[in-house]
Amino acid sequence: MKKLSYTNGASNIPLLGETIDENLRKTVAKFPNNDALISVHQHYRATYTEFYEQVTAVAKGLIALGVKSGDRVGIWSPNCYEWTLLQYATAKIGAIMVNINPAYRTSELIYVINQSGLSYIFSAIQFKTSHYKKMIEDAREFTDTLRKEVYW
């Protein structure tokens, strides 16, 4: 019988031994009406109950797009509430979230897509002087794994 390794570095506090989704569900049960996520610049506020419902809706949307457990899902965006929803939703369905530096140029994006085997990318349309949508379109011809991009 195989034994899974378990280590948590230089600490006497053990790891939780639960998934991110399990931990979020426990938090929702304990603090359903407390604020879970606030994005002041986006005028967004969600309680743990609302946040979990939104995470579940995003996870269902990912599945409807064809995202499967083990798929690499990229996010290319400055800080925003969508980023956090996607982070929890990918964890919920077992996909691997790949964070892409908002300052990257097209050549760096191509490298990240190819190096990570990115299948899906969720992105802001632009940030500051970076036109992400155009950069993703330009990168497409140099990548084999990217199946779908979604913008907000």
N, C-alpha and C positions, 0 to 999 in steps of 0.2 A: 504494500500500500504506500502510495506517495504521500509525503508530508509537504504541505505548503510552508515556505519560509515566512517568518514573521519577525520583523525587527522595526524598531522605531527610533533608533539613534540614541543620543545621550539624554534620556529623560526617564524618570520613574513612572510617568503617566502612560499607560498603555494606549494603543490605537483603539478607535471605537469599534472596529470590526463590523461595520455596516456600510451599505452603499450611500452615496450622496442622496439619492431619492429616499431611502429609508430614514436618513437623518432629517431631511426636510419634512417628511410626513410626521415624524415625532414632534418636530418643532411646531408644525401647524396644529397638531392636537393639543399641545401645551399652551400655545399663544395665538389662537386663531385670529383675534382682532387686533393684535399688535402690528405696528408697521414692520414690513419685511424689506421693502426697497423703496427708496425715494430718489428721484432724479430731479433736482430743483430746476436745472436749465431746460428740462423737457416738460415740466409741470406734470410729472408722473408720481403717483404714490399708490402703493398697494399693501394691503394687510397680508399676513401669511396665507390666509385662506384664498384671497384674490390672486396672490402671486402663484400659489400652487395650481390653481385652476388655469392660469395663463401658461404656466410651464407645461401642464398636461396638454393644453390646446396646441402649443408649439410642437411638442413631441408627436402628437397625432399628425400635425402638418408635415413634419419631417418624414414620418412613415409613409404618408400619402405621396410625398415626392419620390419615395423609393429608397430613402436612407435606411441602412441596415446596421445592425450591431457590428462594430469593427470598422465601418466606413470612416474615413477622415473628412471632417466637416470644418471648413475654414471660416474664420470671421475676420473681416478687415474693416475696422471702424475705430473711431475715437470712443471714449467712454460714453456709454448710453445704456438705458434700461434693457434694450433689445439684446445687448451683449450678455447680460446676466441671465435673461430668459433662455437664450440659446445655450449658454453654458450648462444650465440645469437640465434643459430638455435633451441635449446630447447625452449627458450622463444617464438620464432616465432610460433611454433606449439602448445604451451601450455603444454609442458612436464615440469617436475620438475627436475632440475639439482641437483645432490647430489655430493658435492665435497668430495673426499676421501683424507685424509692426506697422502702425499707421503711417510711418514716414517712408516706407519702402517705395522704391521706384519699380518700373515694369520689369527690369532684369532680375531684381531681387524677388519679385512676385513669381516669376517663371521658375526660379530656383526653388522657392518654397513649395510651389504646387508639385513640381517633379520630385523633389527630395522626400516629401511627406506622402505622396500618392493621393493628394487631395481629390475627392470626388465631387464635393459641393462647396460652394463659397457663398457666404452671406456677407453683404457689404453695404456700407453707406454709398450713396452715389458719388459723393465727393467730400473732401475734408481739406480745408484751407486751399492750397493751390494744387492739391492732388485730385485728379478726376478719375476716381477708382473705376467707374464703369468703363471708360475708354481704355484704361490700363488693362483691365481684365479682358476686354475685347481684343486688344493688341497681343496679349499673352496667349490667348487661345490656340493660335497656330503652332506654338512651341510646346504644347502640353498634350499628353495622351490620356490622362486620367480624369480631367475635369469634365463632369457630365452636366452640371446645372449651376447657374448663378442666380441669386435672389438679392434684390436691392430694396432698401428702404429710404 
